[in-house]
Amino acid sequence: MGIAQHRALSAELAQETAVLHRLASQRADQHDAHLTALSAIAVASDDPAQRLFLEVATTITRFYPRISAIALVPLQPGGVAAAGTALDPQLTARIRAAAIASGGEIALLPDPGRAGHYVMVKRSPNSDAARHGLMLSIDAARLLDEAGTFWDRPGINLALSLPDGTVLFQRGAIDGTVDGAVDGTGQAKALGSASQPLRLETDRSITPGDLFPPLRSALILMAAAAAGFGALAFLRQRRRAGQALEQARLSALDSRLAHAARVNALGELASGLTHELTQPLTAILAQAQAGRRLLARDDRDGLAPVLDDTVTQARRASAILQRFRSWSRPQAAPVRAFDLRDALRNVAALLAAQAQAQRVALSFDLPADAVMIRADPVEMEQVAFNLLRNALEALRDRAGDGQIRVTLCPEAGNAVLEIRDNGPGIPPELRARLFTPFMTTRPDGTGLGLTLSQRLVERAGGEIALEHGTEGASFRITLPLDPTGEGP
């Protein structure tokens, strides 16, 4: 009984720690989205008092009580910080120094004016031309709240520390050396946030009373003497009921975490859309102001190119919104059986001129027999067009040496389409986020092409993936063959 109880207590701690780790990691990731949105607002605003920034910051602190303070500190000494409350001069100096020393990463510091708080510092804009240091002060204790009553039990120990070892929050003795303890089962792991790898440590002090509860021990002895196997069956049934109840509670908490993940993803989409639209809207504003000055001077010859640039930027903003709308709610199209080779031939005809202009060898290896699938032909053409256009963009600097090979073949009831190029490939640090909305390596890209392609392929019942260990970039698309093997 003692061994089984020890294993159960250790497993319970490991399971609760995993749930708490996920909860804290999800909340920490939300802070990145807040910093991105606030930075975009600060950069786009021409108001010295940053009133819009302060309104958004107040709303964030109201809905996220763990965020105690938000401030925008000018990097030039003597500048006035935009903050809801007065900042400590020592904290202001630390924020400015951390932003100046930043190479683009987010700095983590203990908050000298608030016990148990840590500070996130990001330069704004996040480039060598940064003008401000953007700060969020986070209450570490509230980062771990709402995790359940398990963490309030006696003997359950918990701590959260900065990567440098500074303890932000601690409850109980983490090393498991509490007086009378038989054993401790410690857990330690960094949060799954790239910008906030805080160290989460948990421990459980297991005493003889935990291993051998007096009442349960007496009942087991009495039942074993009186009934034998009957008592054993009763205990097994009781344990199953307890496990079912605990599983139901954990499932409810997991549903809340999934909802938090969806809210976080929505924040990332909104932040990314704000970032994408800031540049064309700023350009439209500048062109409009320049046009007004030219009109005042009656310079009609100079006004025409200004208006042309304004139209170009407006169309670019419209294109961004259109692609965002297509990603978030693609229109349902009629599905029918068709030959996938025909779709690839259409795409080849569309891109042949561009490939020839770049002197890129574009080759198609298609089977002699029809490859019938059931999907929307236009959507499959869009997927192939997106991937081939991305490959041509990657080979823009390799004139005369670029190669793109498209291979289609039936395999185990599926149509397998591979698109490979000999370009620079995808950096390892970006592969995990390749199909994330707004993730792009091109200055003029929107980051929605691959995300939309993934949704269209999955809607057709297939899969799309980046193959590893190959030269350049290689994408593999798997679509189920039409079981009838017939046309529409």
DAUR-V645331 format. One record per pair of residues at least 12 apart in sequence whose ideal C-beta (glycine too) atoms are under 8 Angstrom apart, sorted by the first residue. I is the first residue (numbers start at 1). J is the second residue. Records with the same first field share a line. If there is no record, write none. Layout:
I: J  J
This chain:
1: 211  212  216  217  220
2: 211  212
5: 210  211  212
6: 183  206  211
9: 185  204  206  210
10: 185  204
12: 150  246
13: 156  185  187  202  203  204
14: 185  187
15: 250
16: 147  148  150  151  202
17: 187  189  200  202
19: 147  148  250  253  254  257
20: 144  147  151  200  202
21: 189  191  192  200
22: 192  257
23: 144  146  147  253  257  260
24: 143  144  160  191  198  200
25: 191  192  193
26: 257  260  261  264
27: 66  143  260
28: 143  191  193  195  196  198
29: 193  264
30: 64  260  263  264  267
31: 67  120  136  138  195  196
32: 106  193  195
33: 264  267  268  271
34: 60  64  67  136  267
35: 106  120  122  134  136
36: 268  271  272  275
37: 56  267  270  271  274
38: 53  56  57  60  70  72  124  134
39: 122  124  125  126  134
40: 271  274  275  278
41: 53  56  274
42: 72  82  124  132  134
43: 124  125  278
44: 278  281  282
49: 82
50: 72  82
53: 72  82
54: 82  83  84
57: 70  84
58: 84
61: 84
65: 139  142
66: 138  139  142  143  145
67: 136  137  138  139
68: 111  114  117  137  138  139
69: 83  84  85  114  135  136  137
70: 83  84  135  136  137
71: 83  84  87  95  134  135
72: 124  132  133  134  135
73: 87  92  95  96  99  132  133  134  135
74: 96  131  132  133
75: 96  99  100  123  130  131  132  133
76: 131
77: 96
88: 112  113
90: 112  113
91: 111  112  113  119  135
94: 109  112  119  121
95: 119  121  133  135
96: 133
98: 121  133
99: 121  122  123  124  130  132  133  134
100: 123  133
102: 121  122  123  130
104: 123  126  127
105: 195
106: 120  121  122  195  196
107: 120  121  122
108: 120  121  162  163  195  196  198
109: 121
110: 162  166  168
111: 137
114: 137  139
116: 139  140  141  168  169
117: 137  138  139  140  168
118: 137  138  140  162  166  168  198
119: 135  136  137  138
120: 135  136  138  195  196
121: 133  134  135
122: 134
140: 160  168  169  198
141: 169
143: 160
144: 158  160  169
148: 249  253
151: 171
155: 172  178  181  204  205  206  207  210
156: 171  172  202  203  204
157: 171  172  173  174  176  202  203  204  205
158: 170  171  172  174  201  202  203
159: 171  174  200  201  202
160: 198  199  200  201
161: 198  199  201
162: 198  199
163: 190  197  198  199
165: 199
168: 198
172: 203  205
173: 203  205
174: 186  201  202  203
175: 203
176: 203  204  205
178: 205
180: 207  208
181: 205  206  207
182: 206  207  208  211
183: 206
184: 203  204  205  206
185: 203  204  206
186: 201  202  203
187: 200  201  202  203
188: 200  201  202
220: 235
268: 437  438
269: 328  437  438
272: 437  438  447
273: 320  324  438
275: 438
276: 320  438  446  447
277: 317  320  321
280: 313  314  316  317  320
281: 313  317
283: 309  313
284: 310  313  314  317
287: 306  307  309  310  313
288: 310
290: 306
291: 303  306  307  310
294: 306
319: 446
320: 446
323: 446  448  449  452
324: 446  448
326: 448  452
327: 437  448  451  452  455
330: 379  452  455  456  459
333: 376  378  379
334: 376
335: 374  375  376  460
336: 374  376  377  488
337: 372  373  374  482  484  486  487  488
338: 372  373  375  377  487  488
339: 370  371  372  487
340: 371  372  373  380  408  415  417  479
341: 366  367  370  371  408
342: 377
343: 377  380  381  384
344: 364  366  384  406  408  417
345: 364  366
346: 381
347: 381  384  385  388
348: 362  364  406
350: 385
351: 385  388  389  392
354: 392
355: 392  404
358: 392  395  396  399  402
359: 399  400  402
360: 392  395  398  402  403  404
361: 402  403  404
362: 388  404  406
363: 403  404  405  406
364: 406  408
365: 405  406  407  408
366: 408
367: 408  409  410
371: 408  409  410  415  481
372: 481  482  484  485  486  487
373: 415  460  479  480  481  482
374: 460  480  482
375: 459  460  461  479
376: 456  460
379: 456  459  460
380: 456  460  479
382: 452  453  456
383: 453  456  457  464  477
384: 406  417  419
386: 449  450  452  453
387: 419  453  475
388: 404  406  419
389: 449
390: 449  450  473
391: 404  419  421  423  473
392: 404
393: 442
394: 421  423  424  472  473
395: 421  422  423
398: 422  423
401: 422
402: 421  422  423
403: 421  422
404: 419  420  421
405: 418  419  420  421
406: 418  419
407: 420
410: 481
413: 480  481
414: 462  478  479  480  481
415: 478  479  480  481
416: 476  477  478
417: 476  477  478  479
418: 467  474  475  476  477
419: 474  475  477
420: 470  472  473  474  475
421: 472  473  474
422: 471  472
423: 472  473
424: 472
425: 470  471  472  473
426: 466  473
427: 441
431: 466  468
434: 450  466
435: 450  451  454  464
436: 451
437: 451
457: 477  479
460: 479
461: 479  480
462: 477  478  479  480
463: 477  478
464: 476  477  478
